[in-house]
Amino acid sequence: MSSQVHYPYPMPVAFDIRVDLGALLFTIGLSLITGIVFGLVPAWQATGAGITPALKEGGAVRIRRFRRLTPRNILVLCQVAGSLALLLMTGYLASAARRIWDCKPVSIRAICT
């Protein structure tokens, strides 16, 4: 896109974008490890012995009305807040990119005079 832009004065612009294999492998490995850890830990906690008596007794078990603020709940809250923030930022970026691509190129001389 920027290779088609003509500047009124010479401006050196070079885009040398390459994928670093080490950084890519590190990122993939880290995301796999965190996905497995944060996916298996709640599942492992859910398989505890506390579920069996509750199912055997039927509806006789009292469930707390309000949950305590545990580290697990804090992590879920942070994950939801981060996801919403990323969604908002992506939406703003997409709308800004659309506005930029819809603009017609204008020379700097026409703006300054």
C-alpha positions in Angstrom: 0.0 0.0 0.0 2.7 2.5 0.9 4.8 1.6 -2.1 2.2 3.3 -4.3 2.3 6.6 -2.3 4.4 9.3 -4.0 5.9 11.9 -1.7 6.6 15.4 -2.9 10.2 15.1 -1.7 12.5 12.2 -1.5 12.0 10.2 1.6 13.7 6.9 2.2 11.2 4.3 3.2 12.2 0.7 3.5 10.1 -2.1 4.8 12.1 -5.2 5.7 9.6 -7.5 7.4 10.8 -10.9 8.2 9.6 -13.6 10.5 12.1 -14.6 13.1 11.9 -18.3 13.5 13.1 -18.3 17.1 10.6 -15.7 18.2 7.8 -17.5 16.3 8.6 -20.9 18.0 8.9 -19.3 21.4 5.5 -17.6 21.0 3.8 -20.8 19.8 5.4 -22.8 22.6 4.4 -20.2 25.3 0.8 -20.0 24.0 0.5 -23.8 24.0 1.9 -24.1 27.5 -0.3 -21.4 28.9 -3.4 -22.8 27.1 -2.8 -26.2 28.5 -2.1 -25.0 32.0 -5.0 -22.6 32.2 -7.3 -25.1 30.5 -6.4 -28.1 32.6 -6.1 -26.6 36.1 -9.8 -25.6 36.3 -10.8 -29.0 34.8 -8.6 -30.8 37.3 -10.2 -28.8 40.2 -13.6 -29.6 38.9 -13.0 -33.4 39.1 -12.5 -33.2 42.9 -14.5 -35.2 45.4 -16.8 -32.3 46.2 -19.1 -32.9 43.3 -20.1 -36.5 44.1 -21.8 -35.8 47.5 -23.7 -32.9 46.0 -25.0 -35.1 43.1 -26.0 -38.0 45.5 -27.9 -35.8 47.9 -30.0 -34.1 45.2 -30.9 -30.6 46.0 -30.1 -30.7 49.7 -26.7 -29.1 49.4 -26.7 -25.3 50.1 -24.9 -23.3 47.5 -23.3 -20.1 48.5 -25.1 -17.1 47.2 -21.9 -15.0 46.7 -18.6 -16.4 45.8 -15.4 -15.4 47.4 -12.8 -13.6 45.5 -10.3 -16.4 44.9 -7.2 -16.2 42.7 -9.0 -18.3 40.1 -12.0 -15.8 40.0 -9.5 -12.9 39.7 -7.8 -14.6 36.7 -11.2 -15.1 35.0 -12.1 -11.5 35.6 -8.8 -10.3 34.2 -9.2 -12.5 31.2 -12.7 -11.2 30.4 -11.6 -7.6 30.9 -8.5 -8.1 28.7 -10.6 -9.8 26.0 -13.1 -6.9 25.9 -10.3 -4.4 25.8 -8.7 -6.2 22.8 -12.1 -6.4 21.1 -12.6 -2.7 21.5 -9.1 -1.9 20.3 -9.5 -4.1 17.2 -12.8 -2.4 16.4 -11.2 1.0 16.6 -8.2 -0.1 14.5 -10.5 -1.6 11.9 -12.6 1.5 11.6 -9.6 3.8 11.5 -8.0 1.6 8.7 -11.3 1.7 6.8 -11.4 5.5 7.0 -7.8 5.8 5.9 -8.3 3.5 2.9 -11.4 5.4 1.8 -9.5 8.7 1.7 -8.2 10.0 -1.6 -4.5 10.9 -1.7 -3.8 14.6 -1.4 -0.5 16.3 -2.0 1.2 18.2 0.7 1.5 21.3 -1.5 -2.3 21.5 -1.9 -2.8 21.4 1.8 -0.1 24.0 2.6 -1.3 26.6 0.0 
